[in-house]
Amino acid sequence: MFASELSDEDYAATLVAEGLIKAAAALGQHRRLYLSDCFGLAPQQVFAALQGHLEATAPPIEVSAADGSTHTLLAIDLLGTLGRGGYMVPYLVTTGQAGSNVGTAGFAAFLRDALPPQHEGRPTVLLVLDRKPVETVKTAAQDASELPELEWSQLLETAIDDSPSDVKLLLTEAIHLAGEQLPQTATTIGRLKHLGACADATAAGASLYVLGPFVSDPDAQTTPRARLKESMRWRQNLDAWSSPDEDLDARLRPRYESEDDEGLARVRSARGPFGLDYSAFKLADLPVVGGLAELARLAHPLRIRGAAAATAQNRAATWIPGGGTIALALATPASRHETVTLRWSDGTVEDLSLAPGALEISFDVSGPGWKYVTVQLSGGQSAVLAVSTTPGAWAPIEVSLGIDPIVGAFLCGDQPQVVALAASSAILGQATIHIAPDANGERQEVATRFAGPKQQFTSWSRPGSPTASRDLTTPNPH
């Protein structure tokens, strides 16, 4: 799941240890603290994390017992931590072998009064780590679990504080939405820390299922709030439907269009004797809660990337000199696998695969001259494009944007009315027609001129073809 040498609880213990150090430094005076439990972490785990901060080179603190014996304690130097500086002395109560900062409950009670309030002129903070601290310790010390630095919300925030910005944004939204549904355990803190260490939001989204209220969703960052809410609804349903007295397949099957749906197959395969393996499928494999996933829709009006374009309703004339990739924006990210069909005027048919989370439909255009294509979505929506790949300073387009993708031409009335399209998608002005076609219903090659060499395009005049206004403006006259 995660490539790390530290376990979830090790990570949590590290964060708790850092919180204790910050809290002790902020006190700025002699205090006694005890910690018996912190979100399920044992005192030994917290002490192990604190040991890495014990300064062997810091001045040792010597404590004299009633029998005349002397005990040496190591301390954590707080001078480099935000606060007034001082020394924190962690002491672990154990029934096992005693050591420098490890020993019996009786000695911990003794330290309550024996530890000097100051060491080397700086205040000391005693921290007793004991699963069941004796009353002598509890009545004279503060429960460290009540410190602001160890509050649940603070630990969650700290767990992702150093994460990449896109990961932090996604996980912050997940924490906010999940709220009390996140188990308040050290395991949750550690898992969040592991997620925060992901290289990007795609990787973090793919592993979101480890937190409990979510399913895997590599595309969660595309629309975080909406997708996380959907993820939580599905996790709640799947957890309930996976119980022994439920028929998971009977719950799922009616929500898919086909028995052979690949997403359904992955969810079915994920079921085992101990429930669902949430690493085996993702949100894109599931339909929208309560019904079938919404089919992809093109943005309205059309939005085109990668080429200069003039658009009207579901039609566009585009210009991409020398060819390249054109992309049509979707109204919302795709929610399921779909096929988009391209039908070119030369009879070529292409099927494009649209993946869940996709934001646009992209395809390549190559070859000289004009190309005409219908972009057909599986839900029935379509767009018609005329694409010029001819190099130059501008491209001619028929102002009505009437396009016949079967004939492969612009539709016009008695005579084409042509404007010059700039690389910025601006309309430069009206172009001059040098060879006017006969309006006889046949395809005609039309030569036009506007500040430079002639440009060719194809028109087709037929009864009822669009007729454009002759009142054209020229933003950039030549």
N, C-alpha and C positions, 0 to 999 in steps of 0.2 A: 504493500500500500504506500508506504513512505520509505525512502532510502535515507535512514538516519540511524546512528548508533544509539541515540537516546530514545527511551520508551516515552509514551505519553505521560506517565506519572513522573518520570525523571525530568521532563520538560517543565511540568507543573511545579515540581519541587524547586527547580531553578528559579522560576518566577516568584515563588513564595519567598525564597531566600533573599532575592534581590529586593522584594518589598519590605521584608523585615529590616534589612540594612538601611534602606531609605528612611523607614519610620524611625529607627534608632538614631540616625544622624539628625533628623528633624527635631527630635526631643530636646537636644542641647543641654540636658541635665541628667543627674543620676536617677535612674528608674529601674524598676524590676518588672519583667514581663514573663508570662508563661504561655506555652502553646501545647495543647493536648490533641487538637485535631484541626485540620484545615482542608475542608472539602474532600475528606477521605484519606488524605495523606497521613502516614504514620510519622511520629516524631523522628524516627531513625532516618526516614527519607529526607526530611527537611534538614536534619543535622548533616547528612552526607553532602547536601548541596552547599551548606554553609562552610564545610571544611575547606573547600577550595578558596575561601576568602580569608581563612585564618592566617595571620601573618607570623611566620616563624621568626622573622627578623624584628617584629615589633617588641617593645620592652615587655617581658613576661610579667604576669601579675602573681605575686606570691601571697598565699593565704595561710595563716598559722592556725592550726587546730588546737583544741583544748589540751590534747595530750602532748603538745609541744612539737608535733610534726608539721612540716611545711609542704604545701601543695602548690605546684606551679600550673597556672592556667594560661593558655594562649588566647589572644584577643583579635578581633577584627578592627583594624584601624579605620575610623570613619572620617578622618580628616579630608580625604579626597572625595567624599560623598557630599551632596547638597545638604547643608546644615551647619551647625556650629563646630562639628568635629568632636571626637571622643573615642571611646573604645567599647565595643560590644563583646560580651563574654557569653557565648552559647554553651549550655551545659546539658548533656543528654543523660537522662535517668535510664538505667538498664540494670537487669539482673545478671548480666554477663560480666565479662572482664572489665575492670575499671581502667581508665587511662587519664590523659591530661585533662580533658574536658568531658569525661565520661565517668559515671559512678552511680552511687546509690541515691535513693530518695532522701535518706537522712542527710547525706552531704549536701544535697540541693537545698534542703531546709536550712542547713548550717550557713550556706553561702548567702542566704537572704540578708543576714546581718554582717557576715564576715567579709564580704567583698567590699573593698574600700570605695567610698563615693567618688573618689577621684584617683586617677593614675597618671603620673607624670604631668600633673597640673590640668588634666582634662577629665571630664565626667565619664563615668562608666555606666553601662546598661547591661544588666543581667538578664539573660533569656534562658529560662528553664524549659526544656523540651521533655515532656512526660505525658504519656497516655492517660495516667490517672494521678495528677499532682496532689500532694497531701495538702490538707487545709492550711498548714503553716505557710506554704508557698502561695496558695490561692488568695488568702486573706490579705497578704502583703504585696500582691503584684497585680498587674493589669493583664487581662486576657488579650493576647496579641492578635487573636482572630478578629477582634473588634476594631483594629486599627484601620484607618481609611485606605492605607496601601494594600490591605488584604481583602477589601470588599470585592464581591463577585464581579461587579461591573468594571472595577479598576483592573482586576487580573485579566479579564477578557480583552480590555483595551490594550493592556501591556503586551499581551500575547501576539498582537498583530502590529504593534507600533513600528517595528522595523521592516515591515513587509513592503514589496513593490507597490507603487501607488494604485495600480489597477486591482491588485489582489486585496489591498486594504479597503478599497472602495466597495468591492463585492462582499467581503467578509463583514464589514461594518453594517451593511444593509441586511445581511443574513442574521447577524446577532440581533439587530433591531426587530426584525420581523418574527424571529423565533421566540424571543422573550423568555417566558417561563417554561417553554417547551424544551429548552436546552437543559439537560440534566446538570445540576450544580455539583459536579464532581471534578476531581483532579484530572480524570481521563478526558473530560470535555475541554479543560484548559489546555492540556497537552496536545490534543488533536487540533485545536484551533491554532496552537503555535506551529504544529507541523504544516497545516494548511497555509499559514502565513509565510512559511519558508518556500512555498512553490514559486517557480520562476515567473509565472504569469497567471492571469485570471482564468485562462482556459484550463490550465492544470488544476488550479484550485477548485474551479467549478466541477471538474470531472470527479473530484474526491469529496465533494460536499456531503455525500451520503454518510460519511463517518460521523458527522455531528449528531445524527439522529432524526431531526425533523425533515430532512431533505432527501431527494434522489440525486443521482449523478447528472450533471448538466454542464458539459464543456462550453455551451453557448450562453451561460447565465449572464455574462457581462454585457450581452447585446442589449437587453432590456431587463436590468437586474430585478427591479421590484416586481414586475409582472411575472417573470419566469420563476423567481423564488417563491412567490405566492402559489403558483401552479405546482411547483415542486413539492411544497408543503402539503397541498391538498392531496396530491397523489401518494405521498408517503403515508399520510394518515389513512387513506383508503386501503392501500396495499398492506399495511400492517394489520388492519382489521380483517381484510379478506384472506390473509394468510393463516389465520387461526385454524386449529384442527376441525372446528365445526363449520367452516366455511368452504365453499366451492369456488376457488380462485378463478378457474377457467370460465365458469358460468357467469361470473361477474365481469370478466374482461372481454370475452368473445363478442358480445353484442355491440361493444363500443368501437369495434374495428370494421372497416369496410369489407375486408376479406379474411377468410380463414387462413390464407397463405401469407398474411402480412408478416414481413420480416421482424418488425418490432414485437408483435405478439409472440412470435417464436422465441425471441430472446428472453422475454419475460417468463414464458413457460419454462424455458430451460434453466432459469435462475432459481426455481423452487427446489428446495432440498428438505431433508428431514428436520432441519432446525429453522425453517422459514426461508425467506428470499435472500439470495445473494445480491445485494444492491450494487455490487461492483460489476455485475454481468450485463447491465443494461443502463440506459440513460433516459432522460426526460423526452428526448425526440422519439423514442420507441413507443411512447404512450400517447393516446389520443387526448384531446382536451377533456378535462373533467366534465362529465355529464353528457358527452356526445362526441361526434367525430371532430377531428382537428380541422380548423378553418383552412381552406385552400388559399394559396398565395394569390395576391392581387397586385397589379401594377399601380404605381403612384399616379394620382390624377391631380393636375395634368402630368403628362409624361415628363420624367426627369432623366436626362441622358448624360452619361459621363464618358469621356474619352474621345469625343468628337464635337465639332460645332453643330448646332442643331436649331431648327425652327420647328415648333410643335403646335398642333391644334387637335384637341380631343385625343383620339387614339392614333393620330398620324404624326409622322415626323420626317422632315428632310434633313439628312445629316451629311457632314463632310469630314472625312478623315484622310488627308492627303497621303498617298502611298499605302494606305491600308493600316490595319491594326485592330485593337480590341474595343468594342463598343459595349457599354453596360446600361441596362434599363433598371431604374430603381424600383423596388417593391414598396408598397404602402406600409407594410409591417414585415418584420423578419419572418421567413418561412417557418412554419410550425411542423412540417413533416417532409418526408421524401416525396418529390414530385418529378414529373417529366415535362419539360417544355419543348415544344416542337417548332422548328424553324422550317418554313416552306418558302424556297427561293423561286424566283420567276423562271429560272432555267430548268425547273423540275426537281432540283435537289431537295431532299428532305433530311433534316438533322434532328436528332433527339438529344437534348441536354438534360443532365441530372441536376435537380435543384435540391440541395441538402438542407436539413433543418437549421434554422438560424441564418440562412443566406439573406443578404440585404439587397441583392440585385441579380439580374440575369445578364451574363456577359457572353459574348461570342466574337469570333474573329471574322474580319472581312478582308479579302485579298483580291488581287487581280485589277486590271485597269477599268476605268469608266464607271458606269452606274450599276448598282445592284439593288434589287427590290425583294423585300422579304416580309412575310407575315410571322409574327411571334405569337404562338398559340399556347396559353396556359391550360393546365388540366381542368381548371374550373370553368372554362369556356371563354374567359376574357382574352382579348387579342390586341395586338398593335401592329400597324403597318408602317414600314420604314423604306424610304428611298435613300440610298447611301452612295455618295460620290467619293472615289478614291483618287481623283485627278489632282495632281499637284498644281499649285498656283497661289495667287494672292486672294482669291475669292472663289466662290462656287455659285452657279446659277440655280435658283429654285423657282418653281411656279407658285405664285403667292397664295393660291387657294389651298395648296397642300392636298389637292385631290390626287390620290395615288392608287393605281391599279397594279397590285403585286403579281397578278397572273399574266397580264399583257406585258408588264414591265415598263411602265410609263407614267408620267404625270397626266392627269385628266385636265382638260381645259375647255373653255367655251369656243367661241369663233376663232380666237387667237390667244396664244399663251401670253401671260403677263409675268415677266421675270424680274426678280430682284437679285442683288448680289449679297451672298451670305459671307461674313467675315469669319476668321478663325476664332474670334471671341464670341461668336453667335450673334453679333450685331448685324442688323440689316444696313448695308452701306448705301443703298439707293437702287433706283430702277435701272435695269440693264437694257441695252438695245438689241432688238432681234434683227439679225442680218439675213436669215433665211426663214421666211415664214412658211409653215406647212399648209397644205390644203386641208380644209376642215371636212374630210371625207370619211372620218371614222377609222383611218389607218394610223399606225405608228409612224411618227415623223421625227427625224433628227433635226434639232433646232440649234443653230449657231447663235451665240449671244456675245456681246462685248460690254465690258465695263472696266475702264482703266487698265488696259493690258491686253494680252492675247485673248483670242476668242475661246469660249468654253462651249462644250456641247452638252445637250441633254435630250431626252426623248419625251415627246408629248403625244397625246392621243386625244383627238377631238371627237366627241360623240354627243348626241342630243341629251340635254339634261345635265351636262357636265357643269361643275361649279364655275361661276363667273366672279372674278374678284373686282374690287373697287379700283378705279384708276387714280384715286387721290392718295398717292404714295408720298411718304416723307423720306428725306435723305439726311439722316443724322450726320454722316461724314461725307459731304459732297466731294466729288473728284472733278 
